[in-house]
Amino acid sequence: MKVVRSLEERNWRRFVDSHPASNVFHTPEMFRVFSRTKMPPPTLWAVVDDDASVLALLSLAQITLINLLRRLTTRAVSYGSVLCDTGPKGRDALALLLQEYVRQVDGSLLETELRNQTNLERVQPILQQHGFVYEDYPVMMIPLDQSPEQVLERMSKNTRWKIRKGLRDKQVEIKEISEKDDLDSWYTLVQMNYAFHTKRGEYAPLPDRSLFEATFEEMTPKGMAKFLLGYVDGEAAVCSLELVYGAIIHGWYAGMDRKYGRYNPGELLMWHILKWGVENGYRMYNFGGAGRGGEQDGLRHFKAKFGASAVCSGRNTYVHSPPLLGLNSLGFDAYRYLKALLSRF
């Protein structure tokens, strides 16, 4: 076994497509998306055997919260977490990969975060043995292996009422983007969403438009991404980006112009996605995380009203530079406060 930093795409694809726990973030297409953005380039780590068959895989994007303080605010994030062969050889390969990754990366990043999309109980001892500390972090999931009517009945009474009223009124129209020019309206709604949460003190960096342009060009033609826009009387009101792979639909980004809130475009967009998923044979809708600490109740409540329930797949984090991470936490808290304060004006 040996650690490599690149893979032949056919071997990469064969490993991911045949693995029962793989997700869209493990795919070569997703790696190419991150490679085309204005972020630092992603990195690939893999272990292969003598036949070049992949035994373990780790794909990472680098996220910088504050460009002026890149050294203090850059971390690596694996949105799909690690993936290794299901046999004993796979566990050995994962141990080798983590050992080499930590050795080469230590000191150049604040931390590495593995966002587990499935339960990694089988390999948790290996992850923790190599310093990747586990933390409970629930992911909200909606089962789609039932009829549309059953999916609707799982929702809260108020949400069902809003959807049924919206379908009767016919003032909201949901369309899938087919032209790149439509990304202008789509991205404006994402910007509005980030601005709204920043004013509430919930700062997160707005992804550069290049991320969405790359996703549209790389993944939409293969049916791996759906850019949806909801219109109220012809005006763009709500949007979402859905990643599609295997039997899972993954809700990735969304936005909304809140002046159209009384028309409930968000509820109708979600119903459109879930109904499409059921009718096209998908098994699950991944609604993303439920947040940490104080965020948890609000996020869980919002997603639970659509029938989502929490599944605790957790996260694993390795801290490469504890002193810098402490400075980062203090600095980011101050920066977030100032950003929220300035946005009010």
C-alpha positions as CSV (number, residue, x, y, z in Angstrom):
1,M,0.0,0.0,0.0
2,K,1.1,3.5,-0.7
3,V,-0.2,7.1,-0.2
4,V,-0.8,9.0,-3.4
5,R,-1.9,12.6,-4.1
6,S,-3.7,12.0,-7.4
7,L,-5.7,9.2,-9.0
8,E,-6.7,8.0,-12.4
9,E,-10.3,9.0,-12.8
10,R,-11.5,5.5,-13.8
11,N,-10.0,4.0,-10.6
12,W,-11.4,6.8,-8.5
13,R,-14.9,6.5,-10.0
14,R,-14.9,2.7,-9.7
15,F,-14.1,2.9,-6.0
16,V,-16.6,5.6,-5.2
17,D,-19.5,4.3,-7.3
18,S,-19.2,0.8,-5.9
19,H,-18.9,1.8,-2.2
20,P,-22.1,1.6,-0.1
21,A,-21.3,4.6,2.0
22,S,-20.0,7.0,-0.7
23,N,-21.6,10.4,-1.3
24,V,-21.5,13.2,-3.9
25,F,-18.6,14.9,-2.2
26,H,-16.3,11.9,-2.9
27,T,-16.8,12.1,-6.6
28,P,-14.2,13.4,-9.2
29,E,-16.8,15.9,-10.3
30,M,-17.0,17.6,-6.9
31,F,-13.2,17.7,-6.7
32,R,-13.1,19.5,-10.1
33,V,-15.7,22.0,-8.8
34,F,-13.6,23.0,-5.9
35,S,-10.5,23.1,-8.2
36,R,-12.2,25.8,-10.3
37,T,-13.3,28.2,-7.6
38,K,-11.4,31.2,-6.3
39,M,-10.7,29.4,-3.0
40,P,-7.3,27.7,-2.4
41,P,-7.1,24.5,-4.4
42,P,-8.5,21.3,-2.9
43,T,-6.3,18.4,-2.0
44,L,-6.7,14.7,-2.6
45,W,-5.2,11.9,-0.4
46,A,-5.6,8.3,-1.2
47,V,-4.1,4.9,-0.5
48,V,-3.7,2.4,-3.4
49,D,-2.5,-1.2,-3.7
50,D,-0.1,-2.6,-6.2
51,D,-2.9,-2.8,-8.8
52,A,-3.7,0.9,-8.4
53,S,-7.0,-0.1,-6.8
54,V,-8.2,2.6,-4.3
55,L,-8.4,1.4,-0.6
56,A,-8.9,4.7,1.1
57,L,-9.8,8.3,0.1
58,L,-9.8,11.7,1.6
59,S,-10.8,14.8,-0.4
60,L,-10.5,18.2,1.2
61,A,-11.4,21.8,0.5
62,Q,-9.7,24.7,2.2
63,I,-11.9,27.3,3.8
64,T,-10.7,30.8,4.7
65,L,-13.1,32.8,6.9
66,I,-11.2,36.1,6.7
67,N,-8.9,36.7,3.7
68,L,-6.8,39.4,5.5
69,L,-6.0,36.8,8.2
70,R,-5.6,33.8,6.0
71,R,-3.0,32.2,8.2
72,L,-5.2,32.4,11.3
73,T,-8.5,31.5,9.7
74,T,-7.9,28.7,7.2
75,R,-9.0,25.2,7.8
76,A,-9.5,22.1,5.7
77,V,-12.9,20.6,5.4
78,S,-13.9,17.2,4.0
79,Y,-17.6,17.5,3.2
80,G,-17.9,13.8,2.5
81,S,-15.4,12.6,5.2
82,V,-13.2,9.6,4.7
83,L,-14.0,6.6,2.6
84,C,-12.2,3.3,2.9
85,D,-12.6,-0.3,1.7
86,T,-15.0,-2.2,3.9
87,G,-12.6,-5.0,4.7
88,P,-9.6,-5.2,7.1
89,K,-7.3,-4.0,4.3
90,G,-9.3,-0.8,4.1
91,R,-8.9,-0.1,7.8
92,D,-5.1,-0.5,7.5
93,A,-5.2,1.8,4.5
94,L,-7.1,4.5,6.4
95,A,-4.6,4.3,9.3
96,L,-1.7,4.8,6.8
97,L,-3.5,7.7,5.1
98,L,-4.3,9.6,8.3
99,Q,-0.8,9.1,9.6
100,E,0.8,10.5,6.5
101,Y,-1.7,13.3,6.2
102,V,-1.1,14.6,9.7
103,R,2.7,14.3,9.3
104,Q,2.7,16.4,6.1
105,V,0.0,18.9,7.0
106,D,0.8,19.7,10.7
107,G,1.6,23.4,11.1
108,S,0.2,24.6,7.8
109,L,-3.5,24.6,8.8
110,L,-5.5,25.4,11.9
111,E,-7.6,22.3,11.8
112,T,-9.1,19.6,9.6
113,E,-12.8,18.8,9.9
114,L,-14.4,15.6,8.7
115,R,-18.1,16.1,8.1
116,N,-19.5,12.6,8.3
117,Q,-22.5,12.0,6.1
118,T,-23.0,8.4,7.4
119,N,-22.3,6.6,10.7
120,L,-18.5,5.9,10.8
121,E,-18.7,3.8,14.0
122,R,-16.7,1.0,12.3
123,V,-13.6,3.3,11.8
124,Q,-14.0,5.7,14.7
125,P,-11.3,3.9,16.7
126,I,-8.8,4.6,13.9
127,L,-9.9,8.2,13.5
128,Q,-9.6,8.9,17.2
129,Q,-6.3,7.0,17.5
130,H,-4.8,9.4,15.0
131,G,-6.1,12.5,16.8
132,F,-9.4,13.1,15.0
133,V,-11.7,13.9,17.9
134,Y,-15.3,12.9,17.6
135,E,-18.1,15.4,18.3
136,D,-21.9,14.7,18.1
137,Y,-23.4,16.7,15.2
138,P,-26.8,15.7,14.0
139,V,-27.8,15.7,10.3
140,M,-31.5,16.2,9.4
141,M,-32.8,13.5,7.1
142,I,-36.2,13.1,5.3
143,P,-37.1,9.6,4.0
144,L,-38.3,9.5,0.4
145,D,-39.1,5.8,0.0
146,Q,-42.8,6.4,0.4
147,S,-45.6,8.1,-1.5
148,P,-45.7,11.9,-2.0
149,E,-48.8,12.0,0.2
150,Q,-47.0,10.2,3.0
151,V,-44.1,12.7,2.8
152,L,-46.5,15.5,3.0
153,E,-48.2,14.0,6.1
154,R,-44.9,13.9,7.9
155,M,-44.8,17.7,7.8
156,S,-46.2,19.9,10.5
157,K,-49.9,20.9,10.2
158,N,-49.0,24.5,9.5
159,T,-46.5,23.6,6.8
160,R,-49.0,21.3,5.0
161,W,-51.6,24.1,5.1
162,K,-49.1,26.6,3.5
163,I,-48.2,24.1,0.7
164,R,-51.8,23.2,-0.1
165,K,-52.8,26.9,-0.1
166,G,-49.8,27.8,-2.4
167,L,-50.7,25.0,-4.8
168,R,-54.3,26.3,-5.0
169,D,-53.3,30.0,-5.4
170,K,-50.7,29.2,-8.1
171,Q,-48.8,32.4,-7.5
172,V,-45.5,30.6,-7.0
173,E,-43.8,28.8,-9.9
174,I,-40.8,26.6,-9.4
175,K,-38.3,26.2,-12.3
176,E,-35.0,24.5,-12.8
177,I,-32.3,26.7,-14.3
178,S,-31.1,25.6,-17.7
179,E,-29.1,28.6,-18.7
180,K,-26.0,30.0,-17.0
181,D,-27.3,33.6,-17.3
182,D,-30.1,32.6,-14.8
183,L,-27.4,32.3,-12.1
184,D,-27.5,36.1,-11.7
185,S,-31.0,36.0,-10.1
186,W,-30.1,32.8,-8.3
187,Y,-26.9,34.1,-6.7
188,T,-28.6,37.4,-5.7
189,L,-31.0,35.4,-3.5
190,V,-28.2,33.6,-1.9
191,Q,-26.5,36.9,-1.1
192,M,-29.7,38.2,0.5
193,N,-29.9,35.1,2.7
194,Y,-26.3,35.6,3.9
195,A,-26.9,39.3,4.5
196,F,-30.0,38.5,6.6
197,H,-28.2,36.1,8.8
198,T,-25.2,38.4,9.2
199,K,-27.5,41.1,10.6
200,R,-28.7,38.6,13.2
201,G,-25.1,38.0,14.2
202,E,-24.9,34.6,12.5
203,Y,-21.9,35.4,10.3
204,A,-20.6,32.9,7.8
205,P,-18.5,33.7,4.7
206,L,-20.5,34.1,1.5
207,P,-19.2,31.6,-1.1
208,D,-17.8,33.2,-4.2
209,R,-19.9,33.0,-7.2
210,S,-17.3,30.8,-8.9
211,L,-18.3,27.9,-6.7
212,F,-21.8,27.9,-8.2
213,E,-20.6,28.5,-11.8
214,A,-18.3,25.6,-11.5
215,T,-21.0,23.4,-10.0
216,F,-23.4,24.4,-12.8
217,E,-20.9,23.6,-15.6
218,E,-19.5,20.4,-14.1
219,M,-22.4,18.7,-12.5
220,T,-25.7,20.0,-14.1
221,P,-25.0,18.3,-17.5
222,K,-24.6,14.9,-15.7
223,G,-27.7,15.3,-13.6
224,M,-25.7,15.7,-10.4
225,A,-26.9,19.2,-9.5
226,K,-30.3,21.0,-9.7
227,F,-30.4,24.8,-9.5
228,L,-34.0,25.7,-8.6
229,L,-35.6,29.1,-8.7
230,G,-39.0,30.0,-7.3
231,Y,-40.9,32.9,-8.8
232,V,-43.8,35.0,-7.3
233,D,-45.7,36.6,-10.1
234,G,-42.7,36.4,-12.3
235,E,-40.2,37.8,-9.7
236,A,-37.4,35.6,-8.3
237,A,-38.2,34.9,-4.7
238,V,-36.5,31.7,-3.5
239,C,-33.7,29.4,-4.7
240,S,-31.8,26.3,-3.8
241,L,-29.0,24.1,-5.0
242,E,-29.6,20.3,-4.7
243,L,-26.8,17.8,-5.2
244,V,-27.9,14.4,-6.6
245,Y,-25.9,11.2,-6.3
246,G,-26.9,7.6,-5.8
247,A,-30.1,7.4,-3.9
248,I,-29.5,10.7,-2.0
249,I,-30.5,14.3,-2.7
250,H,-28.3,16.7,-0.7
251,G,-29.6,20.2,0.0
252,W,-26.5,22.4,-0.3
253,Y,-27.3,26.1,-0.6
254,A,-30.5,28.2,-0.5
255,G,-31.6,31.8,-0.6
256,M,-34.8,33.9,-0.3
257,D,-36.1,37.4,-0.7
258,R,-38.1,37.8,2.5
259,K,-40.4,40.4,1.1
260,Y,-42.2,37.5,-0.6
261,G,-42.5,35.5,2.6
262,R,-46.3,35.8,2.7
263,Y,-46.5,33.6,-0.4
264,N,-44.6,30.8,1.3
265,P,-42.2,30.2,-1.6
266,G,-39.7,28.3,0.6
267,E,-42.4,25.7,1.6
268,L,-43.4,25.3,-2.0
269,L,-39.8,24.9,-3.2
270,M,-39.2,22.2,-0.6
271,W,-42.3,20.4,-1.6
272,H,-41.2,20.5,-5.3
273,I,-37.9,19.0,-4.4
274,L,-39.3,16.2,-2.1
275,K,-42.0,15.3,-4.5
276,W,-39.5,15.1,-7.4
277,G,-37.3,12.9,-5.3
278,V,-40.1,10.5,-4.5
279,E,-41.3,10.3,-8.1
280,N,-37.7,9.6,-9.3
281,G,-36.9,6.8,-6.9
282,Y,-34.6,8.6,-4.4
283,R,-34.3,7.1,-0.9
284,M,-33.4,10.1,1.3
285,Y,-33.2,13.8,1.4
286,N,-30.2,15.1,3.3
287,F,-31.3,18.5,4.8
288,G,-27.8,19.2,6.3
289,G,-26.8,19.8,9.9
290,A,-28.8,20.9,12.9
291,G,-26.1,23.2,14.3
292,R,-24.3,23.3,17.5
293,G,-25.3,24.6,20.9
294,G,-27.8,27.5,20.8
295,E,-28.2,27.1,17.0
296,Q,-29.6,23.6,17.4
297,D,-33.1,24.3,18.5
298,G,-33.9,26.9,15.7
299,L,-32.4,24.8,12.9
300,R,-33.9,21.6,14.1
301,H,-37.4,23.2,14.4
302,F,-37.1,24.7,10.9
303,K,-36.1,21.5,9.3
304,A,-38.3,19.3,11.4
305,K,-41.4,21.1,10.1
306,F,-40.7,19.5,6.7
307,G,-40.6,16.0,8.3
308,A,-36.9,15.8,8.9
309,S,-35.5,13.9,11.8
310,A,-32.0,14.0,13.4
311,V,-29.5,11.3,12.6
312,C,-26.2,11.7,14.5
313,S,-23.4,10.9,12.1
314,G,-21.1,13.3,13.9
315,R,-17.9,15.1,13.0
316,N,-14.2,14.4,13.6
317,T,-11.7,17.2,14.0
318,Y,-7.9,17.3,14.1
319,V,-6.4,20.5,15.5
320,H,-3.0,21.1,13.9
321,S,-2.2,24.3,15.8
322,P,-3.9,24.7,19.2
323,P,-2.3,28.1,20.0
324,L,-3.4,29.6,16.6
325,L,-6.9,28.0,17.0
326,G,-7.3,29.8,20.3
327,L,-6.4,33.1,18.7
328,N,-8.7,32.3,15.8
329,S,-11.7,31.8,18.1
330,L,-11.1,35.1,19.9
331,G,-10.5,37.0,16.6
332,F,-13.4,35.5,14.8
333,D,-15.8,36.3,17.6
334,A,-14.7,39.9,17.5
335,Y,-14.9,40.0,13.7
336,R,-18.4,38.5,13.6
337,Y,-19.6,41.0,16.2
338,L,-18.2,44.0,14.1
339,K,-19.6,42.5,10.9
340,A,-23.1,42.1,12.3
341,L,-22.9,45.6,13.8
342,L,-21.8,47.3,10.6
343,S,-24.4,45.4,8.6
344,R,-27.2,47.1,10.6
345,F,-26.2,50.4,9.1
